């Protein structure tokens, strides 16, 4: 037996400062790719989800099919989703983004719809009484009031997307997942642990950031916190936020 | 469209169904993996959630565990476990990672279900002289059952879907058909594997929906 080497890379330690300093650029590139994939997919998901939810709210018959389709999309496993989209997009970052958009749709549509449904009828009637047209009612009354529920959905969708990006490693566009995948094949402990921890940190940071955004854009919820919330959509929203979502 | 026909041919080729790498044995592995992990997660999560819900304590804990669970990538947990001593016993890392993944939805839904039971009913039960244990088992649990079962259904479907990731780390199950297809650059095989997993997940969802339909009136959800 020889004495263990001084270099933590040679010893294959879980925690290794030398890894951090020598692979700084690789880590940074992976983080950037991870952030870009997550942000793109959540933003596209949001752009598609808002009109879908508004349509499902306006026309009752549309709600069933919209919710059913997004739910079915959600039962498709991430690995399978990426592979089902493979013939369409090939081995590309677009493939990963497309898969993640489809996942975020379920969470976003449901939560935005629940938020819109929770807007009290009296509030809408009051706005109509003030002479608000349907578009102005939607943009200045209904959507702002749906914000807390929508933000809850957005937070879950973002956190889920951060962790699902890692599976994109199968097609080579997994951000930090690429490092985890490569580290698994080479038994490189420091790389796997560092990339995993970074993933969790990104998820937590994104969640806190969105919470801060929500705090800034919904000042009225802070003033009225003492009053108990009313409206039928409220418990449903909380449930979705708490546990019924699939991550 | 040619990919779809090629996948259909791959799926219907009897040669792909038999043998150790065949669809039949992969299906069986997937099923066993899902059932074992679901049973283990239920044994861990449900008693804890029911007791916490009955006592009305630890709600923040139950919800936060669920949210934290979403932030941790299953793939990362799987690979981390694979590199620890746990990695030496076969499917060990997969089972541990999947159980960790299935516990949060079970815990949260069962806890919320217990807390949403009408307080008036619970007080009536207490007034009738029921002990805490009797209230838990004969009043709160039956009323909370629809939500508890929702948690179990979500966990089961998630497990079927996530068990696929085990294949990335060399585990068994239907995911192997997908990863093998990737390595062979055979798109039809990849698509066929993906369809198999998706159908499996939908079947599990349907089984739970049918079970709910057949369940006695009190065990069904509202509406």
Interface residues (C-beta under 8 A of the other chain):
Chain A: X72 X75 X76 X77 X78 X79 X80 X81 X83 X84 X86 X87 X156 X159 X160 X162 X163 X164 X166 X167 X169 X170 X177 X180 X181 X183 X184 X187 X189 X192 X193 X195 X196 X199 X200 X203 X204 X207 X235 X239 X242 X243 X244 X245 X246 X247
Chain B: X3 X63 X66 X67 X69 X70 X71 X72 X73 X74 X75 X76 X77 X79 X80 X82 X83 X104 X105 X107 X108 X109 X112 X116 X150 X151 X154 X157 X158 X160 X161 X162 X164 X165 X167 X168 X169 X175 X178 X179 X181 X182 X187 X190 X191 X193 X194 X195 X197 X198 X201 X202 X205
